[in-house]
């Protein structure tokens, strides 16, 4: 099973990388860009886990290893063939 | 309109960050992790663009600024309220 975990700063946290990208895009003439927030994405291949087990273990991994829960939030979704199931 | 752009290494490109995360997870006992690929995610807020215009401009921005097309690939989706439309 393949899952995608998205990690980004909480809304209240400044995102200087996103700001830099936004400014670069404005310099290039893309004035319609109102905001850019940058984050990380992890595509994780799991072996021998049921979806119920994944539901328990993915938030654990995200909280412990992938995200810093003080300043970051995460969401994840199962990437099955053609089908996406989102979770927050 | 809000869009999410995912940028990750092409399959043929080594991903040392992802490998490091995988090894860290194995060390913590998560042996069922078969593979981890790490990438970047950009959540971009667009103002005053139709979806047709976005379809033209988002791949342009991704190719020019957000991704390095030699080693990276991107996909994007429109994040409307509750509804997701994916594109590759």
Backbone of each chain as nested JSON, in Angstrom:
{
  "chains": [
    {"id": "A", "residues": [
      {"number": 1, "name": "UNK", "atoms": {"N": [0.841, -1.194, 0.0], "CA": [0.0, 0.0, 0.0], "C": [0.877, 1.246, 0.0]}},
      {"number": 2, "name": "UNK", "atoms": {"N": [0.468, 2.224, -0.765], "CA": [1.232, 3.455, -0.848], "C": [0.428, 4.595, -0.226]}},
      {"number": 3, "name": "UNK", "atoms": {"N": [1.067, 5.367, 0.647], "CA": [0.38, 6.519, 1.222], "C": [1.192, 7.775, 0.969]}},
      {"number": 4, "name": "UNK", "atoms": {"N": [0.481, 8.887, 0.902], "CA": [1.125, 10.193, 0.735], "C": [0.86, 11.024, 1.978]}},
      {"number": 5, "name": "UNK", "atoms": {"N": [1.924, 11.504, 2.583], "CA": [1.8, 12.311, 3.802], "C": [2.271, 13.724, 3.487]}},
      {"number": 6, "name": "UNK", "atoms": {"N": [1.41, 14.699, 3.717], "CA": [1.742, 16.103, 3.458], "C": [2.024, 16.795, 4.778]}},
      {"number": 7, "name": "UNK", "atoms": {"N": [3.172, 17.452, 4.875], "CA": [3.551, 18.152, 6.099], "C": [3.753, 19.625, 5.75]}},
      {"number": 8, "name": "UNK", "atoms": {"N": [3.06, 20.503, 6.462], "CA": [3.262, 21.933, 6.197], "C": [3.187, 22.707, 7.506]}},
      {"number": 9, "name": "UNK", "atoms": {"N": [3.673, 23.931, 7.482], "CA": [3.615, 24.77, 8.669], "C": [2.166, 25.043, 9.045]}},
      {"number": 10, "name": "UNK", "atoms": {"N": [1.915, 25.166, 10.344], "CA": [0.601, 25.618, 10.791], "C": [0.356, 27.024, 10.26]}},
      {"number": 11, "name": "UNK", "atoms": {"N": [-0.928, 27.378, 10.127], "CA": [-1.283, 28.687, 9.551], "C": [-0.636, 29.841, 10.312]}},
      {"number": 12, "name": "UNK", "atoms": {"N": [-0.477, 29.674, 11.621], "CA": [0.042, 30.755, 12.459], "C": [1.557, 30.909, 12.361]}},
      {"number": 13, "name": "UNK", "atoms": {"N": [2.22, 29.987, 11.662], "CA": [3.686, 30.009, 11.581], "C": [4.12, 30.657, 10.268]}},
      {"number": 14, "name": "UNK", "atoms": {"N": [5.066, 31.565, 10.35], "CA": [5.592, 32.206, 9.145], "C": [6.275, 31.183, 8.243]}},
      {"number": 15, "name": "UNK", "atoms": {"N": [6.171, 31.379, 6.942], "CA": [6.766, 30.447, 5.986], "C": [7.687, 31.227, 5.038]}},
      {"number": 16, "name": "UNK", "atoms": {"N": [8.938, 31.457, 5.454], "CA": [9.825, 32.297, 4.64], "C": [10.127, 31.706, 3.262]}},
      {"number": 17, "name": "UNK", "atoms": {"N": [10.181, 30.378, 3.149], "CA": [10.424, 29.761, 1.835], "C": [9.288, 30.08, 0.877]}},
      {"number": 18, "name": "UNK", "atoms": {"N": [8.052, 29.92, 1.386], "CA": [6.883, 30.23, 0.559], "C": [6.865, 31.694, 0.15]}},
      {"number": 19, "name": "UNK", "atoms": {"N": [7.228, 32.578, 1.084], "CA": [7.279, 34.012, 0.781], "C": [8.289, 34.299, -0.328]}},
      {"number": 20, "name": "UNK", "atoms": {"N": [9.441, 33.641, -0.244], "CA": [10.487, 33.835, -1.252], "C": [10.001, 33.388, -2.629]}},
      {"number": 21, "name": "UNK", "atoms": {"N": [9.321, 32.25, -2.657], "CA": [8.786, 31.755, -3.934], "C": [7.755, 32.741, -4.474]}},
      {"number": 22, "name": "UNK", "atoms": {"N": [6.892, 33.24, -3.589], "CA": [5.872, 34.209, -4.015], "C": [6.538, 35.452, -4.606]}},
      {"number": 23, "name": "UNK", "atoms": {"N": [7.552, 35.973, -3.909], "CA": [8.238, 37.164, -4.409], "C": [8.907, 36.9, -5.757]}},
      {"number": 24, "name": "UNK", "atoms": {"N": [9.516, 35.72, -5.899], "CA": [10.16, 35.367, -7.171], "C": [9.129, 35.342, -8.297]}},
      {"number": 25, "name": "UNK", "atoms": {"N": [7.955, 34.787, -8.014], "CA": [6.907, 34.708, -9.04], "C": [6.386, 36.096, -9.399]}},
      {"number": 26, "name": "UNK", "atoms": {"N": [6.266, 36.978, -8.396], "CA": [5.846, 38.359, -8.693], "C": [6.871, 39.056, -9.579]}},
      {"number": 27, "name": "UNK", "atoms": {"N": [8.163, 38.837, -9.275], "CA": [9.236, 39.43, -10.086], "C": [9.131, 38.974, -11.542]}},
      {"number": 28, "name": "UNK", "atoms": {"N": [8.703, 37.726, -11.729], "CA": [8.582, 37.184, -13.089], "C": [7.274, 37.616, -13.768]}},
      {"number": 29, "name": "UNK", "atoms": {"N": [6.445, 38.385, -13.059], "CA": [5.233, 38.898, -13.668], "C": [3.963, 38.137, -13.34]}},
      {"number": 30, "name": "UNK", "atoms": {"N": [4.071, 37.123, -12.489], "CA": [2.868, 36.362, -12.113], "C": [2.189, 37.055, -10.933]}},
      {"number": 31, "name": "UNK", "atoms": {"N": [1.529, 38.168, -11.223], "CA": [0.982, 39.016, -10.165], "C": [-0.272, 38.443, -9.519]}},
      {"number": 32, "name": "UNK", "atoms": {"N": [-0.87, 37.469, -10.177], "CA": [-2.116, 36.898, -9.657], "C": [-1.873, 35.884, -8.538]}},
      {"number": 33, "name": "UNK", "atoms": {"N": [-0.598, 35.66, -8.185], "CA": [-0.276, 34.75, -7.077], "C": [-0.496, 35.505, -5.766]}},
      {"number": 34, "name": "UNK", "atoms": {"N": [-1.468, 35.087, -4.994], "CA": [-1.797, 35.802, -3.771], "C": [-0.999, 35.273, -2.587]}},
      {"number": 35, "name": "UNK", "atoms": {"N": [-0.76, 33.98, -2.563], "CA": [-0.03, 33.399, -1.448], "C": [0.589, 32.074, -1.86]}},
      {"number": 36, "name": "UNK", "atoms": {"N": [1.754, 31.775, -1.287], "CA": [2.398, 30.481, -1.501], "C": [2.826, 29.939, -0.145]}},
      {"number": 37, "name": "UNK", "atoms": {"N": [2.457, 28.695, 0.134], "CA": [2.937, 28.023, 1.34], "C": [3.682, 26.779, 0.883]}},
      {"number": 38, "name": "UNK", "atoms": {"N": [4.905, 26.604, 1.392], "CA": [5.687, 25.441, 0.973], "C": [5.718, 24.404, 2.086]}},
      {"number": 39, "name": "UNK", "atoms": {"N": [5.674, 23.152, 1.717], "CA": [5.751, 22.084, 2.703], "C": [6.497, 20.885, 2.14]}},
      {"number": 40, "name": "UNK", "atoms": {"N": [6.42, 19.78, 2.863], "CA": [7.088, 18.559, 2.444], "C": [6.049, 17.495, 2.123]}},
      {"number": 41, "name": "UNK", "atoms": {"N": [6.408, 16.616, 1.204], "CA": [5.527, 15.486, 0.917], "C": [6.356, 14.199, 1.0]}},
      {"number": 42, "name": "UNK", "atoms": {"N": [5.79, 13.189, 1.636], "CA": [6.439, 11.88, 1.743], "C": [5.538, 10.847, 1.087]}},
      {"number": 43, "name": "UNK", "atoms": {"N": [6.073, 10.126, 0.113], "CA": [5.328, 8.994, -0.439], "C": [5.934, 7.731, 0.133]}},
      {"number": 44, "name": "UNK", "atoms": {"N": [5.136, 7.028, 0.915], "CA": [5.643, 5.91, 1.696], "C": [4.995, 4.62, 1.219]}},
      {"number": 45, "name": "UNK", "atoms": {"N": [5.837, 3.63, 0.925], "CA": [5.359, 2.313, 0.512], "C": [5.35, 1.398, 1.729]}},
      {"number": 46, "name": "UNK", "atoms": {"N": [4.171, 0.882, 2.067], "CA": [4.033, 0.007, 3.232], "C": [3.854, -1.43, 2.766]}},
      {"number": 47, "name": "UNK", "atoms": {"N": [4.46, -2.365, 3.506], "CA": [4.35, -3.764, 3.107], "C": [3.634, -4.566, 4.183]}},
      {"number": 48, "name": "UNK", "atoms": {"N": [2.613, -5.296, 3.783], "CA": [1.949, -6.211, 4.7], "C": [1.128, -5.544, 5.785]}},
      {"number": 49, "name": "UNK", "atoms": {"N": [0.63, -4.354, 5.526], "CA": [-0.222, -3.68, 6.51], "C": [-1.635, -3.56, 5.949]}},
      {"number": 50, "name": "UNK", "atoms": {"N": [-2.625, -3.813, 6.808], "CA": [-4.005, -3.561, 6.401], "C": [-4.276, -2.06, 6.494]}},
      {"number": 51, "name": "UNK", "atoms": {"N": [-5.371, -1.611, 5.891], "CA": [-5.67, -0.184, 5.945], "C": [-5.981, 0.257, 7.376]}},
      {"number": 52, "name": "UNK", "atoms": {"N": [-6.567, -0.644, 8.159], "CA": [-6.841, -0.317, 9.562], "C": [-5.545, -0.095, 10.337]}},
      {"number": 53, "name": "UNK", "atoms": {"N": [-4.575, -0.964, 10.083], "CA": [-3.285, -0.816, 10.763], "C": [-2.6, 0.477, 10.34]}},
      {"number": 54, "name": "UNK", "atoms": {"N": [-2.683, 0.764, 9.018], "CA": [-2.066, 1.991, 8.498], "C": [-2.691, 3.223, 9.152]}},
      {"number": 55, "name": "UNK", "atoms": {"N": [-4.011, 3.177, 9.347], "CA": [-4.694, 4.311, 9.98], "C": [-4.171, 4.604, 11.368]}},
      {"number": 56, "name": "UNK", "atoms": {"N": [-3.668, 3.557, 12.029], "CA": [-3.129, 3.752, 13.373], "C": [-1.681, 4.233, 13.303]}},
      {"number": 57, "name": "UNK", "atoms": {"N": [-0.93, 3.618, 12.387], "CA": [0.521, 3.802, 12.407], "C": [0.986, 5.058, 11.661]}},
      {"number": 58, "name": "UNK", "atoms": {"N": [0.252, 5.477, 10.639], "CA": [0.708, 6.64, 9.856], "C": [0.712, 7.934, 10.693]}},
      {"number": 59, "name": "UNK", "atoms": {"N": [-0.363, 8.223, 11.435], "CA": [-0.314, 9.436, 12.273], "C": [0.81, 9.366, 13.305]}},
      {"number": 60, "name": "UNK", "atoms": {"N": [1.098, 8.155, 13.791], "CA": [2.178, 7.963, 14.776], "C": [3.527, 8.336, 14.154]}},
      {"number": 61, "name": "UNK", "atoms": {"N": [3.776, 7.794, 12.948], "CA": [5.027, 8.085, 12.23], "C": [5.125, 9.568, 11.895]}},
      {"number": 62, "name": "UNK", "atoms": {"N": [4.034, 10.13, 11.434], "CA": [4.047, 11.544, 11.039], "C": [4.362, 12.429, 12.237]}},
      {"number": 63, "name": "UNK", "atoms": {"N": [3.748, 12.106, 13.37], "CA": [3.942, 12.905, 14.588], "C": [5.348, 12.747, 15.15]}},
      {"number": 64, "name": "UNK", "atoms": {"N": [5.9, 11.534, 15.037], "CA": [7.184, 11.228, 15.68], "C": [8.367, 11.619, 14.82]}},
      {"number": 65, "name": "UNK", "atoms": {"N": [8.253, 11.384, 13.51], "CA": [9.436, 11.483, 12.654], "C": [9.302, 12.556, 11.57]}},
      {"number": 66, "name": "UNK", "atoms": {"N": [8.158, 12.599, 10.903], "CA": [8.074, 13.412, 9.686], "C": [7.762, 14.878, 9.957]}},
      {"number": 67, "name": "UNK", "atoms": {"N": [6.957, 15.138, 10.993], "CA": [6.554, 16.519, 11.279], "C": [6.985, 16.919, 12.679]}},
      {"number": 68, "name": "UNK", "atoms": {"N": [7.152, 18.192, 12.862], "CA": [7.372, 18.75, 14.196], "C": [6.031, 19.302, 14.671]}},
      {"number": 69, "name": "UNK", "atoms": {"N": [5.361, 18.567, 15.571], "CA": [3.976, 18.924, 15.895], "C": [3.805, 20.304, 16.533]}},
      {"number": 70, "name": "UNK", "atoms": {"N": [4.903, 20.902, 16.977], "CA": [4.785, 22.242, 17.57], "C": [4.496, 23.287, 16.492]}},
      {"number": 71, "name": "UNK", "atoms": {"N": [5.151, 23.158, 15.357], "CA": [4.966, 24.178, 14.319], "C": [4.366, 23.632, 13.019]}},
      {"number": 72, "name": "UNK", "atoms": {"N": [4.259, 22.304, 12.895], "CA": [3.778, 21.733, 11.633], "C": [2.516, 20.895, 11.83]}},
      {"number": 73, "name": "UNK", "atoms": {"N": [1.74, 20.83, 10.748], "CA": [0.572, 19.953, 10.729], "C": [0.741, 18.97, 9.576]}},
      {"number": 74, "name": "UNK", "atoms": {"N": [0.007, 17.872, 9.632], "CA": [0.115, 16.914, 8.528], "C": [-1.26, 16.408, 8.128]}},
      {"number": 75, "name": "UNK", "atoms": {"N": [-1.344, 15.95, 6.891], "CA": [-2.524, 15.221, 6.451], "C": [-2.014, 14.063, 5.597]}},
      {"number": 76, "name": "UNK", "atoms": {"N": [-2.842, 13.06, 5.387], "CA": [-2.36, 11.938, 4.589], "C": [-3.497, 11.309, 3.818]}},
      {"number": 77, "name": "UNK", "atoms": {"N": [-3.127, 10.585, 2.766], "CA": [-4.119, 9.911, 1.948], "C": [-3.529, 8.619, 1.413]}},
      {"number": 78, "name": "UNK", "atoms": {"N": [-4.394, 7.636, 1.232], "CA": [-3.965, 6.371, 0.642], "C": [-3.959, 6.529, -0.86]}},
      {"number": 79, "name": "UNK", "atoms": {"N": [-2.839, 6.149, -1.498], "CA": [-2.763, 6.181, -2.955], "C": [-2.971, 4.771, -3.491]}},
      {"number": 80, "name": "UNK", "atoms": {"N": [-4.22, 4.377, -3.654], "CA": [-4.474, 3.093, -4.308], "C": [-4.516, 3.357, -5.801]}},
      {"number": 81, "name": "UNK", "atoms": {"N": [-4.624, 2.313, -6.573], "CA": [-4.646, 2.497, -8.02], "C": [-5.869, 3.323, -8.42]}},
      {"number": 82, "name": "UNK", "atoms": {"N": [-5.597, 4.545, -8.839], "CA": [-6.663, 5.377, -9.374], "C": [-7.57, 6.017, -8.339]}},
      {"number": 83, "name": "UNK", "atoms": {"N": [-7.497, 5.546, -7.094], "CA": [-8.454, 5.982, -6.075], "C": [-7.695, 6.7, -4.962]}},
      {"number": 84, "name": "UNK", "atoms": {"N": [-8.232, 7.796, -4.497], "CA": [-7.583, 8.484, -3.385], "C": [-8.543, 8.623, -2.214]}},
      {"number": 85, "name": "UNK", "atoms": {"N": [-8.051, 8.334, -1.031], "CA": [-8.842, 8.482, 0.182], "C": [-8.093, 9.453, 1.086]}},
      {"number": 86, "name": "UNK", "atoms": {"N": [-8.673, 10.635, 1.311], "CA": [-7.967, 11.66, 2.087], "C": [-8.34, 11.592, 3.563]}},
      {"number": 87, "name": "UNK", "atoms": {"N": [-7.396, 11.941, 4.385], "CA": [-7.612, 12.039, 5.835], "C": [-6.858, 13.229, 6.37]}},
      {"number": 88, "name": "UNK", "atoms": {"N": [-7.384, 13.827, 7.434], "CA": [-6.663, 14.951, 8.036], "C": [-6.169, 14.608, 9.433]}}
    ]},
    {"id": "B", "residues": [
      {"number": 1, "name": "UNK", "atoms": {"N": [-8.764, 30.91, -6.231], "CA": [-8.619, 29.465, -6.405], "C": [-7.321, 29.002, -5.76]}},
      {"number": 2, "name": "UNK", "atoms": {"N": [-7.383, 27.845, -5.121], "CA": [-6.194, 27.311, -4.464], "C": [-5.763, 26.039, -5.203]}},
      {"number": 3, "name": "UNK", "atoms": {"N": [-4.474, 25.944, -5.505], "CA": [-3.975, 24.725, -6.135], "C": [-2.824, 24.167, -5.319]}},
      {"number": 4, "name": "UNK", "atoms": {"N": [-2.673, 22.851, -5.389], "CA": [-1.567, 22.178, -4.716], "C": [-0.655, 21.572, -5.778]}},
      {"number": 5, "name": "UNK", "atoms": {"N": [0.621, 21.929, -5.721], "CA": [1.592, 21.421, -6.691], "C": [2.581, 20.53, -5.952]}},
      {"number": 6, "name": "UNK", "atoms": {"N": [2.698, 19.289, -6.409], "CA": [3.618, 18.335, -5.788], "C": [4.838, 18.175, -6.672]}},
      {"number": 7, "name": "UNK", "atoms": {"N": [6.008, 18.351, -6.101], "CA": [7.254, 18.218, -6.855], "C": [8.081, 17.113, -6.214]}},
      {"number": 8, "name": "UNK", "atoms": {"N": [8.496, 16.125, -7.01], "CA": [9.333, 15.068, -6.441], "C": [10.367, 14.632, -7.469]}},
      {"number": 9, "name": "UNK", "atoms": {"N": [11.388, 13.949, -6.999], "CA": [12.414, 13.453, -7.908], "C": [11.806, 12.447, -8.883]}},
      {"number": 10, "name": "UNK", "atoms": {"N": [12.333, 12.422, -10.106], "CA": [11.95, 11.375, -11.045], "C": [12.357, 10.014, -10.467]}},
      {"number": 11, "name": "UNK", "atoms": {"N": [11.667, 8.967, -10.909], "CA": [11.923, 7.635, -10.371], "C": [13.39, 7.219, -10.524]}},
      {"number": 12, "name": "UNK", "atoms": {"N": [14.007, 7.684, -11.601], "CA": [15.381, 7.263, -11.894], "C": [16.418, 8.011, -11.064]}},
      {"number": 13, "name": "UNK", "atoms": {"N": [15.986, 9.016, -10.294], "CA": [16.916, 9.839, -9.531], "C": [16.952, 9.363, -8.079]}},
      {"number": 14, "name": "UNK", "atoms": {"N": [18.153, 9.21, -7.539], "CA": [18.302, 8.81, -6.141], "C": [17.714, 9.87, -5.218]}},
      {"number": 15, "name": "UNK", "atoms": {"N": [17.146, 9.429, -4.103], "CA": [16.527, 10.357, -3.157], "C": [17.133, 10.12, -1.769]}},
      {"number": 16, "name": "UNK", "atoms": {"N": [18.293, 10.739, -1.495], "CA": [18.983, 10.464, -0.228], "C": [18.179, 10.874, 1.006]}},
      {"number": 17, "name": "UNK", "atoms": {"N": [17.369, 11.95, 0.914], "CA": [16.55, 12.343, 2.057], "C": [15.535, 11.263, 2.4]}},
      {"number": 18, "name": "UNK", "atoms": {"N": [14.883, 10.764, 1.354], "CA": [13.901, 9.697, 1.552], "C": [14.543, 8.453, 2.146]}},
      {"number": 19, "name": "UNK", "atoms": {"N": [15.75, 8.111, 1.671], "CA": [16.475, 6.952, 2.196], "C": [16.768, 7.126, 3.681]}},
      {"number": 20, "name": "UNK", "atoms": {"N": [17.176, 8.351, 4.045], "CA": [17.501, 8.631, 5.445], "C": [16.271, 8.476, 6.33]}},
      {"number": 21, "name": "UNK", "atoms": {"N": [15.134, 8.972, 5.835], "CA": [13.891, 8.827, 6.603], "C": [13.541, 7.348, 6.736]}},
      {"number": 22, "name": "UNK", "atoms": {"N": [13.685, 6.6, 5.651], "CA": [13.385, 5.163, 5.699], "C": [14.268, 4.474, 6.737]}},
      {"number": 23, "name": "UNK", "atoms": {"N": [15.561, 4.78, 6.704], "CA": [16.482, 4.149, 7.657], "C": [16.129, 4.526, 9.099]}},
      {"number": 24, "name": "UNK", "atoms": {"N": [15.76, 5.789, 9.301], "CA": [15.377, 6.221, 10.65], "C": [14.153, 5.443, 11.123]}},
      {"number": 25, "name": "UNK", "atoms": {"N": [13.18, 5.246, 10.215], "CA": [11.962, 4.521, 10.594], "C": [12.268, 3.055, 10.895]}},
      {"number": 26, "name": "UNK", "atoms": {"N": [13.184, 2.459, 10.123], "CA": [13.582, 1.073, 10.404], "C": [14.232, 0.977, 11.775]}},
      {"number": 27, "name": "UNK", "atoms": {"N": [15.09, 1.951, 12.09], "CA": [15.761, 1.967, 13.393], "C": [14.74, 2.024, 14.529]}},
      {"number": 28, "name": "UNK", "atoms": {"N": [13.638, 2.73, 14.287], "CA": [12.595, 2.849, 15.313], "C": [11.665, 1.627, 15.338]}},
      {"number": 29, "name": "UNK", "atoms": {"N": [11.915, 0.658, 14.468], "CA": [11.123, -0.576, 14.506], "C": [10.012, -0.66, 13.481]}},
      {"number": 30, "name": "UNK", "atoms": {"N": [9.884, 0.342, 12.631], "CA": [8.835, 0.311, 11.6], "C": [9.35, -0.428, 10.365]}},
      {"number": 31, "name": "UNK", "atoms": {"N": [9.445, -1.76, 10.498], "CA": [10.101, -2.564, 9.464], "C": [9.245, -2.723, 8.205]}},
      {"number": 32, "name": "UNK", "atoms": {"N": [7.954, -2.413, 8.311], "CA": [7.048, -2.611, 7.177], "C": [7.148, -1.473, 6.156]}},
      {"number": 33, "name": "UNK", "atoms": {"N": [8.012, -0.483, 6.433], "CA": [8.222, 0.605, 5.483], "C": [9.154, 0.092, 4.382]}},
      {"number": 34, "name": "UNK", "atoms": {"N": [8.632, -0.005, 3.18], "CA": [9.429, -0.557, 2.081], "C": [10.206, 0.54, 1.363]}},
      {"number": 35, "name": "UNK", "atoms": {"N": [9.603, 1.702, 1.236], "CA": [10.283, 2.788, 0.528], "C": [9.713, 4.136, 0.952]}},
      {"number": 36, "name": "UNK", "atoms": {"N": [10.57, 5.143, 0.962], "CA": [10.127, 6.514, 1.241], "C": [10.731, 7.426, 0.173]}},
      {"number": 37, "name": "UNK", "atoms": {"N": [9.919, 8.231, -0.443], "CA": [10.392, 9.266, -1.373], "C": [9.926, 10.6, -0.818]}},
      {"number": 38, "name": "UNK", "atoms": {"N": [10.863, 11.538, -0.718], "CA": [10.49, 12.848, -0.183], "C": [10.429, 13.879, -1.304]}},
      {"number": 39, "name": "UNK", "atoms": {"N": [9.494, 14.764, -1.212], "CA": [9.381, 15.832, -2.203], "C": [8.898, 17.112, -1.562]}},
      {"number": 40, "name": "UNK", "atoms": {"N": [8.547, 18.074, -2.419], "CA": [8.072, 19.369, -1.936], "C": [6.612, 19.543, -2.328]}},
      {"number": 41, "name": "UNK", "atoms": {"N": [5.897, 20.284, -1.52], "CA": [4.523, 20.617, -1.881], "C": [4.341, 22.136, -1.774]}},
      {"number": 42, "name": "UNK", "atoms": {"N": [3.674, 22.706, -2.762], "CA": [3.384, 24.134, -2.763], "C": [1.871, 24.317, -2.798]}},
      {"number": 43, "name": "UNK", "atoms": {"N": [1.349, 25.052, -1.839], "CA": [-0.072, 25.406, -1.903], "C": [-0.138, 26.867, -2.325]}},
      {"number": 44, "name": "UNK", "atoms": {"N": [-0.708, 27.078, -3.496], "CA": [-0.667, 28.391, -4.121], "C": [-2.075, 28.946, -4.244]}},
      {"number": 45, "name": "UNK", "atoms": {"N": [-2.236, 30.167, -3.765], "CA": [-3.526, 30.863, -3.854], "C": [-3.48, 31.784, -5.064]}},
      {"number": 46, "name": "UNK", "atoms": {"N": [-4.395, 31.571, -6.016], "CA": [-4.446, 32.374, -7.231], "C": [-5.628, 33.323, -7.162]}},
      {"number": 47, "name": "UNK", "atoms": {"N": [-5.443, 34.537, -7.669], "CA": [-6.517, 35.517, -7.619], "C": [-6.93, 35.909, -9.037]}},
      {"number": 48, "name": "UNK", "atoms": {"N": [-8.211, 35.834, -9.296], "CA": [-8.732, 36.328, -10.558], "C": [-8.368, 35.505, -11.78]}},
      {"number": 49, "name": "UNK", "atoms": {"N": [-8.109, 34.206, -11.582], "CA": [-7.814, 33.338, -12.727], "C": [-8.946, 32.332, -12.905]}},
      {"number": 50, "name": "UNK", "atoms": {"N": [-9.32, 32.086, -14.153], "CA": [-10.269, 31.011, -14.413], "C": [-9.516, 29.686, -14.366]}},
      {"number": 51, "name": "UNK", "atoms": {"N": [-10.275, 28.582, -14.291], "CA": [-9.606, 27.281, -14.233], "C": [-8.86, 26.991, -15.538]}},
      {"number": 52, "name": "UNK", "atoms": {"N": [-9.391, 27.481, -16.658], "CA": [-8.709, 27.298, -17.938], "C": [-7.36, 28.005, -17.951]}},
      {"number": 53, "name": "UNK", "atoms": {"N": [-7.354, 29.251, -17.437], "CA": [-6.094, 29.989, -17.381], "C": [-5.103, 29.294, -16.447]}},
      {"number": 54, "name": "UNK", "atoms": {"N": [-5.616, 28.802, -15.315], "CA": [-4.752, 28.106, -14.363], "C": [-4.126, 26.872, -15.007]}},
      {"number": 55, "name": "UNK", "atoms": {"N": [-4.915, 26.176, -15.811], "CA": [-4.398, 24.969, -16.483], "C": [-3.221, 25.281, -17.376]}},
      {"number": 56, "name": "UNK", "atoms": {"N": [-3.172, 26.5, -17.89], "CA": [-2.064, 26.887, -18.759], "C": [-0.874, 27.363, -17.93]}},
      {"number": 57, "name": "UNK", "atoms": {"N": [-1.186, 28.132, -16.883], "CA": [-0.133, 28.851, -16.185], "C": [0.559, 28.007, -15.11]}},
      {"number": 58, "name": "UNK", "atoms": {"N": [-0.165, 27.078, -14.503], "CA": [0.436, 26.293, -13.412], "C": [1.596, 25.421, -13.912]}},
      {"number": 59, "name": "UNK", "atoms": {"N": [1.42, 24.677, -15.024], "CA": [2.556, 23.892, -15.516], "C": [3.753, 24.782, -15.883]}},
      {"number": 60, "name": "UNK", "atoms": {"N": [3.479, 25.98, -16.373], "CA": [4.535, 26.928, -16.721], "C": [5.338, 27.333, -15.481]}},
      {"number": 61, "name": "UNK", "atoms": {"N": [4.609, 27.709, -14.416], "CA": [5.244, 28.095, -13.157], "C": [6.027, 26.923, -12.569]}},
      {"number": 62, "name": "UNK", "atoms": {"N": [5.409, 25.745, -12.594], "CA": [6.058, 24.566, -12.005], "C": [7.361, 24.265, -12.733]}},
      {"number": 63, "name": "UNK", "atoms": {"N": [7.326, 24.337, -14.052], "CA": [8.502, 24.033, -14.867], "C": [9.596, 25.071, -14.713]}},
      {"number": 64, "name": "UNK", "atoms": {"N": [9.189, 26.339, -14.554], "CA": [10.15, 27.431, -14.556], "C": [10.746, 27.681, -13.187]}},
      {"number": 65, "name": "UNK", "atoms": {"N": [9.911, 27.594, -12.154], "CA": [10.33, 28.062, -10.83], "C": [10.348, 26.955, -9.781]}},
      {"number": 66, "name": "UNK", "atoms": {"N": [9.302, 26.143, -9.741], "CA": [9.153, 25.244, -8.595], "C": [9.935, 23.946, -8.738]}},
      {"number": 67, "name": "UNK", "atoms": {"N": [10.06, 23.442, -9.962], "CA": [10.736, 22.16, -10.165], "C": [11.916, 22.33, -11.106]}},
      {"number": 68, "name": "UNK", "atoms": {"N": [12.883, 21.464, -10.96], "CA": [13.981, 21.373, -11.915], "C": [13.643, 20.228, -12.877]}},
      {"number": 69, "name": "UNK", "atoms": {"N": [13.204, 20.556, -14.097], "CA": [12.658, 19.505, -14.971], "C": [13.662, 18.42, -15.372]}},
      {"number": 70, "name": "UNK", "atoms": {"N": [14.938, 18.664, -15.134], "CA": [15.933, 17.637, -15.469], "C": [15.847, 16.464, -14.504]}},
      {"number": 71, "name": "UNK", "atoms": {"N": [15.667, 16.752, -13.22], "CA": [15.645, 15.66, -12.235], "C": [14.318, 15.529, -11.488]}},
      {"number": 72, "name": "UNK", "atoms": {"N": [13.409, 16.493, -11.687], "CA": [12.164, 16.45, -10.91], "C": [10.934, 16.396, -11.815]}},
      {"number": 73, "name": "UNK", "atoms": {"N": [9.878, 15.82, -11.264], "CA": [8.585, 15.819, -11.953], "C": [7.567, 16.499, -11.038]}},
      {"number": 74, "name": "UNK", "atoms": {"N": [6.462, 16.942, -11.625], "CA": [5.445, 17.575, -10.789], "C": [4.056, 17.109, -11.186]}},
      {"number": 75, "name": "UNK", "atoms": {"N": [3.148, 17.215, -10.237], "CA": [1.732, 17.03, -10.541], "C": [0.983, 18.105, -9.759]}},
      {"number": 76, "name": "UNK", "atoms": {"N": [-0.25, 18.37, -10.155], "CA": [-0.969, 19.414, -9.424], "C": [-2.452, 19.108, -9.408]}},
      {"number": 77, "name": "UNK", "atoms": {"N": [-3.129, 19.719, -8.445], "CA": [-4.567, 19.536, -8.319], "C": [-5.197, 20.82, -7.798]}},
      {"number": 78, "name": "UNK", "atoms": {"N": [-6.429, 21.048, -8.222], "CA": [-7.178, 22.196, -7.732], "C": [-7.794, 21.82, -6.395]}},
      {"number": 79, "name": "UNK", "atoms": {"N": [-7.595, 22.671, -5.391], "CA": [-8.212, 22.434, -4.087], "C": [-9.433, 23.338, -3.955]}},
      {"number": 80, "name": "UNK", "atoms": {"N": [-10.558, 22.914, -4.486], "CA": [-11.79, 23.664, -4.257], "C": [-12.367, 23.17, -2.943]}},
      {"number": 81, "name": "UNK", "atoms": {"N": [-13.421, 23.801, -2.497], "CA": [-14.022, 23.392, -1.231], "C": [-14.519, 21.958, -1.343]}},
      {"number": 82, "name": "UNK", "atoms": {"N": [-13.822, 21.085, -0.642], "CA": [-14.286, 19.701, -0.547], "C": [-14.013, 18.84, -1.764]}},
      {"number": 83, "name": "UNK", "atoms": {"N": [-13.647, 19.47, -2.895], "CA": [-13.521, 18.724, -4.148], "C": [-12.077, 18.792, -4.629]}},
      {"number": 84, "name": "UNK", "atoms": {"N": [-11.546, 17.686, -5.119], "CA": [-10.19, 17.715, -5.651], "C": [-10.168, 17.232, -7.094]}},
      {"number": 85, "name": "UNK", "atoms": {"N": [-9.455, 17.952, -7.935], "CA": [-9.307, 17.565, -9.331], "C": [-7.812, 17.389, -9.591]}},
      {"number": 86, "name": "UNK", "atoms": {"N": [-7.387, 16.165, -9.85], "CA": [-5.945, 15.909, -10.008], "C": [-5.517, 15.977, -11.454]}},
      {"number": 87, "name": "UNK", "atoms": {"N": [-4.302, 16.415, -11.665], "CA": [-3.692, 16.463, -12.989], "C": [-2.242, 16.061, -12.884]}},
      {"number": 88, "name": "UNK", "atoms": {"N": [-1.712, 15.459, -13.935], "CA": [-0.293, 15.078, -13.912], "C": [0.515, 15.861, -14.931]}}
    ]}
  ]
}
